[in-house]
Amino acid sequence: MGPKTTKAYEVIRARIASGEYAPGAKIPSERKLEEDEELGIRRTALRQVLVRLVSEGALEVYGRSSYRVPGAVSVKTPEGLEPWRIHGKRDLYDNRWVNLQVWDVEPPGVERFEHHVVKLHHVAVTAVLDDRDRVLMMWRYRFVPQQWGWSSRVASWTKGRTRADTALREVVEETGWRPKSVEHIVTYQPMVGMVDSPHEIFVGHGAEQLVRHRPRRGRPHRVGTAVRHPRLMARGSYGSGTLVGLLHILASRGKPGLQSRAK
């Protein structure tokens, strides 16, 4: 970030730390922040600051282009628990896509045993909205479960790129749509008991179709048709990363379902 965005970031951070922006409360709108003389920043640069604060957990998205300070945690962390002890690790199989290991582990009060661990790529998943709040999805065949389903754009991590850069690049290359902004929502592990594969979930806003762009693979992806997403969730039509992105969008809108329309 440049000097102006760095200053705006530090000012907003200080307001959160001091309680001026209280836990659980919405912060001023983007328009009001843009008019804030102490920040001295334009809308595009301001959104970069807000996206960074969201990625750090200092802010959370609340509705379209609205943000709030996360509320205080109401559940106390249990005390007196011990982590598992790891006595050793060894590789069983390793290539550029997957690493299978055996770990010698000892849970508290339990005898040591060997546990299989699978390490996969760091993954970026992006749920993309156009300028009419419709969700851009793609209909794909997944050969492992041998079924068709709707999905958001999924990309393996690219070394040397930021998380947002990876997400944006893959959306453009694979769909032919370019979001005006991309924000990080959450990082989670989909199969934390055995598989290590951090998933970075993003939401892209205000996507526009690039007229002369042709996606790298497959047919151009379309904005789906008259679908209430919770019904498709119940049918198992989405992968876990797509589900997390859609649930965030639904929760931030405060609506039971989002509609989308085919072109």
HELIX and SHEET records of a PDB file:
HELIX    1   1 PRO A    3  SER A   18  1                                  16    
HELIX    2   2 GLU A   30  GLU A   35  1                                   6    
HELIX    3   3 ARG A   43  SER A   55  1                                  13    
HELIX    4   4 ARG A  163  THR A  175  1                                  13    
HELIX    5   5 HIS A  229  ALA A  234  1                                   6    
HELIX    6   6 SER A  240  ARG A  253  1                                  14    
SHEET    1   A 2 GLU A  60  VAL A  61  0                                        
SHEET    2   A 2 TYR A  67  ARG A  68 -1                                        
SHEET    1   B 4 ARG A  85  ASP A  94  0                                        
SHEET    2   B 4 ASN A  99  GLU A 106 -1                                        
SHEET    3   B 4 PHE A 113  LYS A 119 -1                                        
SHEET    4   B 4 VAL A 195  ASP A 196  1                                        
SHEET    1   C 3 VAL A 135  LEU A 136  0                                        
SHEET    2   C 3 VAL A 123  ASP A 130 -1                                        
SHEET    3   C 3 ARG A 153  SER A 156 -1                                        
SHEET    1   D 4 VAL A 135  LEU A 136  0                                        
SHEET    2   D 4 VAL A 123  ASP A 130 -1                                        
SHEET    3   D 4 HIS A 199  GLN A 209  1                                        
SHEET    4   D 4 TRP A 177  ARG A 178 -1                                        
SHEET    1   E 4 VAL A 135  LEU A 136  0                                        
SHEET    2   E 4 VAL A 123  ASP A 130 -1                                        
SHEET    3   E 4 HIS A 199  GLN A 209  1                                        
SHEET    4   E 4 SER A 181  TYR A 188 -1                                        
SHEET    1   F 2 MET A 138  ARG A 142  0                                        
SHEET    2   F 2 GLN A 147  SER A 151 -1                                        
END                                                                             
